[in-house]
Amino acid sequence: MASLKDMRVRIAATKATQKITKAMQMVAASKLRRAQAAAEAARPYAGHMDSVLRNIAASVAGLDSAPALLRGTGRDNVHLLLVCTAERGLCGPFNSAIVRLVREHANRLVAEGKEVKIFCVGKKGYEQLRRQYEKNIIEHIELRSVRTIGFVNAETIARQVIELYEKGAFDVCTLFFSRFRSVMAQIPTAQQIIPPVFDTANGNGGATYEYEPDEEEILAELLPRNIAVQIFRALLENGASFYGAQMSAMDNATRNAGEMIRKQTLTYNRTRQAMITKELIEIISGAEAL
């Protein structure tokens, strides 16, 4: 059995941990508001970009003059998985949920005889995936030194992905991230960005458009930008999801620490009372013996 001193040290250590988790919860809550606002502000632009591309792409579908980023290579033998995760942990299942979706997707592709390549954005996803897919990881980018995620960061990643595509390194690229729904719910998401897959449910209502300049020239400009926009949106969604998951995880940790302190204090008091009672019995027994 631990001594009273050991129990006091353990209680003090648990209280110190509780203070840390409470502070981290408050910091995450303050950063969540800004991250959530940024993620929600990016959604309309990304949605309208998708809508414009869908309408233009419908007019050049099947044409040999369509840009390569739209029509694809005509094959799906090599898949690039662009995995966006956080740089830090202490956020519950946030990172592991994205990695789990990536593993399921990669295992399915391998079972179908496809080649899988992985492009990691974020330290935690890289650390988890390299245990099983170290040979498949072709690129790794960390954004730990970036205080605020900007569009320039997404453009850098998009440029690298497009260069790989132009070199024939892959046929299909799928983006993995966590879509923010609420503090309690973050949804791991897979989105194919090369060649893009558009939501046919939101069509143009049968309207006919004339474009100036022509469709091919517009697509040559918009398709690379759309890849950067979708990556930027994924990074913003990840930011909001990370702080939401961290806030929830630290709240649970704070409450668990409180419960541990209550149990440890109860054990300490019972042990102390038992020792006092034992000492009193020994004193009384000694007095009666005299």
C-alpha positions as CSV (number, residue, x, y, z in Angstrom):
1,M,0.0,0.0,0.0
2,A,1.2,3.5,-0.9
3,S,2.2,5.8,2.0
4,L,0.3,8.9,2.8
5,K,3.1,11.0,1.3
6,D,2.9,9.1,-2.0
7,M,-0.9,9.6,-2.0
8,R,-0.5,13.4,-1.4
9,V,2.0,13.6,-4.3
10,R,-0.3,11.7,-6.5
11,I,-3.3,13.9,-5.7
12,A,-1.2,17.0,-6.3
13,A,0.0,15.7,-9.7
14,T,-3.6,14.9,-10.7
15,K,-4.7,18.4,-9.7
16,A,-1.8,19.9,-11.8
17,T,-2.9,17.8,-14.8
18,Q,-6.5,18.9,-14.3
19,K,-5.3,22.6,-14.5
20,I,-3.5,21.9,-17.7
21,T,-6.4,20.2,-19.4
22,K,-8.8,22.9,-18.3
23,A,-6.4,25.6,-19.7
24,M,-6.1,23.6,-23.0
25,Q,-9.9,23.4,-23.2
26,M,-10.3,27.1,-22.8
27,V,-7.6,27.8,-25.4
28,A,-9.2,25.4,-27.9
29,A,-12.6,27.0,-27.3
30,S,-11.2,30.5,-28.0
31,K,-9.5,29.3,-31.2
32,L,-12.5,27.3,-32.3
33,R,-14.6,30.3,-33.0
34,R,-12.1,31.8,-35.4
35,A,-11.4,28.5,-37.1
36,Q,-15.1,27.7,-37.4
37,A,-15.8,31.1,-38.9
38,A,-13.0,30.6,-41.5
39,A,-14.2,27.1,-42.4
40,E,-17.8,28.2,-42.9
41,A,-16.7,31.2,-44.9
42,A,-14.8,29.0,-47.3
43,R,-17.7,26.7,-48.0
44,P,-19.8,29.0,-50.3
45,Y,-16.8,29.9,-52.5
46,A,-15.7,26.2,-52.9
47,G,-19.4,25.3,-53.6
48,H,-19.8,28.0,-56.3
49,M,-16.4,27.1,-57.8
50,D,-17.6,23.5,-58.1
51,S,-20.9,24.6,-59.6
52,V,-19.1,26.8,-62.3
53,L,-16.7,24.0,-63.2
54,R,-19.6,21.5,-63.4
55,N,-21.5,23.7,-65.9
56,I,-18.4,24.4,-68.0
57,A,-17.2,20.8,-67.9
58,A,-20.6,19.5,-69.1
59,S,-20.1,21.4,-72.4
60,V,-16.7,19.9,-73.1
61,A,-17.3,16.4,-71.7
62,G,-15.9,13.7,-74.0
63,L,-13.9,16.1,-76.2
64,D,-10.2,15.5,-76.8
65,S,-9.5,19.2,-76.3
66,A,-10.6,19.1,-72.7
67,P,-7.8,19.8,-70.2
68,A,-6.0,16.7,-68.8
69,L,-7.0,17.7,-65.2
70,L,-10.7,17.3,-66.2
71,R,-10.7,14.3,-68.5
72,G,-8.1,12.3,-66.6
73,T,-5.6,9.9,-68.0
74,G,-8.2,7.3,-69.0
75,R,-6.7,4.9,-66.4
76,D,-7.2,4.4,-62.7
77,N,-4.2,2.1,-62.0
78,V,-2.3,4.5,-59.7
79,H,-4.0,6.4,-56.9
80,L,-2.6,9.3,-54.9
81,L,-4.1,9.7,-51.5
82,L,-3.7,13.3,-50.3
83,V,-4.1,13.0,-46.5
84,C,-4.6,16.1,-44.4
85,T,-4.3,15.7,-40.6
86,A,-3.2,17.9,-37.6
87,E,0.3,18.7,-36.5
88,R,-0.5,17.9,-32.8
89,G,-2.4,15.4,-30.8
90,L,-4.5,15.5,-27.6
91,C,-7.6,15.8,-29.7
92,G,-9.4,12.5,-29.2
93,P,-10.0,10.4,-32.3
94,F,-9.6,13.3,-34.7
95,N,-6.4,12.1,-36.5
96,S,-7.0,8.4,-36.1
97,A,-10.5,8.7,-37.7
98,I,-9.0,10.2,-40.9
99,V,-6.2,7.7,-40.9
100,R,-8.7,4.9,-40.5
101,L,-10.6,6.1,-43.5
102,V,-7.4,6.3,-45.5
103,R,-6.4,2.7,-44.5
104,E,-9.8,1.4,-45.6
105,H,-9.6,3.1,-48.9
106,A,-6.0,2.0,-49.5
107,N,-6.7,-1.6,-48.5
108,R,-9.6,-1.7,-50.9
109,L,-7.5,-0.3,-53.8
110,V,-4.7,-2.8,-53.1
111,A,-7.2,-5.6,-53.0
112,E,-8.4,-4.5,-56.5
113,G,-4.8,-4.6,-57.8
114,K,-4.2,-0.8,-57.8
115,E,-1.0,1.0,-56.9
116,V,-1.3,3.4,-54.0
117,K,0.8,6.4,-53.3
118,I,0.3,8.7,-50.2
119,F,1.0,12.4,-49.9
120,C,0.8,13.4,-46.2
121,V,0.0,16.9,-45.0
122,G,0.4,17.0,-41.2
123,K,2.7,15.3,-38.8
124,K,0.2,13.0,-37.0
125,G,-1.1,11.4,-40.1
126,Y,2.4,10.7,-41.4
127,E,3.4,9.2,-38.1
128,Q,0.5,6.8,-38.1
129,L,0.6,5.9,-41.8
130,R,4.3,5.2,-42.0
131,R,4.0,2.2,-39.7
132,Q,2.1,0.3,-42.4
133,Y,2.6,2.3,-45.6
134,E,6.1,3.8,-45.3
135,K,7.1,2.6,-48.8
136,N,3.9,4.2,-50.3
137,I,4.5,7.7,-48.8
138,I,6.1,9.8,-51.6
139,E,5.8,13.3,-49.9
140,H,5.3,14.7,-46.5
141,I,4.6,18.4,-45.6
142,E,4.4,19.8,-42.1
143,L,2.6,23.1,-41.3
144,R,3.8,23.3,-37.7
145,S,5.7,26.6,-38.3
146,V,2.6,28.2,-40.0
147,R,0.7,30.1,-37.4
148,T,-2.3,30.8,-39.6
149,I,-3.2,28.7,-42.6
150,G,-3.4,30.7,-45.8
151,F,-4.3,30.1,-49.4
152,V,-0.6,30.3,-50.3
153,N,-0.1,27.0,-48.3
154,A,-2.8,25.3,-50.2
155,E,-1.4,26.6,-53.5
156,T,2.0,25.2,-52.7
157,I,0.5,21.7,-52.0
158,A,-1.7,21.9,-55.1
159,R,1.3,22.9,-57.3
160,Q,3.2,19.8,-56.1
161,V,0.2,17.5,-56.7
162,I,-0.3,18.9,-60.3
163,E,3.5,18.5,-61.0
164,L,3.2,14.9,-60.0
165,Y,0.2,14.4,-62.2
166,E,1.8,16.0,-65.2
167,K,4.8,13.7,-64.7
168,G,2.4,10.7,-64.9
169,A,3.0,9.7,-61.2
170,F,-0.7,8.9,-60.7
171,D,-4.0,8.7,-62.4
172,V,-6.5,9.6,-59.6
173,C,-6.1,11.8,-56.6
174,T,-8.4,11.6,-53.6
175,L,-8.3,14.2,-50.8
176,F,-8.9,13.1,-47.2
177,F,-9.8,15.5,-44.4
178,S,-12.3,15.9,-41.5
179,R,-15.4,18.0,-42.2
180,F,-16.5,20.1,-39.3
181,R,-20.1,19.7,-38.2
182,S,-20.1,20.6,-34.5
183,V,-17.9,20.4,-31.4
184,M,-19.1,16.9,-30.9
185,A,-19.1,15.7,-34.5
186,Q,-16.3,15.8,-37.1
187,I,-16.9,13.7,-40.2
188,P,-13.9,12.0,-42.0
189,T,-14.3,12.8,-45.7
190,A,-12.8,11.5,-49.0
191,Q,-13.2,13.7,-52.0
192,Q,-11.8,12.9,-55.5
193,I,-10.2,16.1,-56.9
194,I,-8.3,14.7,-60.0
195,P,-10.1,14.1,-62.2
196,P,-12.9,16.1,-60.4
197,V,-16.1,14.4,-59.6
198,F,-19.0,16.8,-59.6
199,D,-22.3,16.5,-57.7
200,T,-24.9,16.0,-60.5
201,A,-27.7,16.6,-58.1
202,N,-27.1,20.3,-58.4
203,G,-27.2,20.9,-62.1
204,N,-27.7,24.2,-64.0
205,G,-31.4,23.5,-64.4
206,G,-31.1,23.1,-68.2
207,A,-29.8,26.6,-68.8
208,T,-27.4,27.2,-71.7
209,Y,-24.4,29.5,-71.3
210,E,-22.0,31.1,-73.7
211,Y,-18.5,31.6,-72.4
212,E,-15.9,34.2,-73.3
213,P,-13.1,33.1,-73.7
214,D,-13.9,29.5,-74.8
215,E,-14.5,26.7,-72.3
216,E,-11.1,25.1,-72.7
217,E,-9.2,28.3,-71.9
218,I,-11.4,28.9,-68.8
219,L,-11.0,25.4,-67.6
220,A,-7.2,25.6,-68.0
221,E,-7.2,28.5,-65.6
222,L,-9.9,27.3,-63.1
223,L,-9.0,23.6,-62.7
224,P,-5.7,24.2,-61.0
225,R,-7.2,26.9,-58.9
226,N,-10.1,24.6,-58.0
227,I,-7.6,22.0,-56.7
228,A,-6.0,24.7,-54.5
229,V,-9.4,25.9,-53.3
230,Q,-10.5,22.4,-52.3
231,I,-7.2,21.8,-50.5
232,F,-7.5,25.1,-48.7
233,R,-11.1,24.3,-47.7
234,A,-9.9,20.9,-46.4
235,L,-7.2,22.6,-44.3
236,L,-9.7,25.1,-42.8
237,E,-12.2,22.3,-42.1
238,N,-9.4,20.3,-40.4
239,G,-8.5,23.4,-38.3
240,A,-12.1,23.8,-37.0
241,S,-12.5,20.0,-36.5
242,F,-9.2,19.8,-34.6
243,Y,-10.1,22.5,-32.1
244,G,-13.6,21.1,-31.7
245,A,-12.2,17.6,-31.0
246,Q,-9.5,19.0,-28.7
247,M,-12.1,21.0,-26.8
248,S,-14.2,18.0,-26.3
249,A,-11.3,15.7,-25.4
250,M,-9.9,18.2,-22.9
251,D,-13.3,18.6,-21.3
252,N,-13.5,14.9,-20.8
253,A,-10.0,14.8,-19.5
254,T,-10.8,17.5,-17.0
255,R,-13.9,15.7,-15.7
256,N,-12.0,12.4,-15.5
257,A,-9.2,14.1,-13.5
258,G,-11.8,15.5,-11.1
259,E,-13.2,12.0,-10.6
260,M,-9.7,10.6,-10.0
261,I,-9.0,13.4,-7.5
262,R,-12.2,12.5,-5.7
263,K,-11.4,8.8,-5.5
264,Q,-7.7,9.5,-4.5
265,T,-8.8,11.9,-1.8
266,L,-11.3,9.4,-0.4
267,T,-8.6,6.7,-0.3
268,Y,-6.2,9.1,1.3
269,N,-8.7,10.0,4.0
270,R,-9.7,6.4,4.7
271,T,-6.0,5.4,5.0
272,R,-5.2,8.3,7.2
273,Q,-8.2,7.5,9.5
274,A,-7.2,3.9,9.7
275,M,-3.6,4.8,10.7
276,I,-5.0,7.2,13.4
277,T,-7.3,4.6,14.7
278,K,-4.5,2.0,14.8
279,E,-2.3,4.4,16.8
280,L,-5.1,5.1,19.3
281,I,-5.7,1.4,19.8
282,E,-1.9,0.9,20.4
283,I,-1.8,3.8,23.0
284,I,-4.9,2.5,24.8
285,S,-3.6,-1.1,24.8
286,G,-0.3,0.1,26.2
287,A,-2.0,2.1,28.9
288,E,-4.1,-0.8,30.0
289,A,-1.0,-3.1,30.2
290,L,0.5,-0.7,32.7
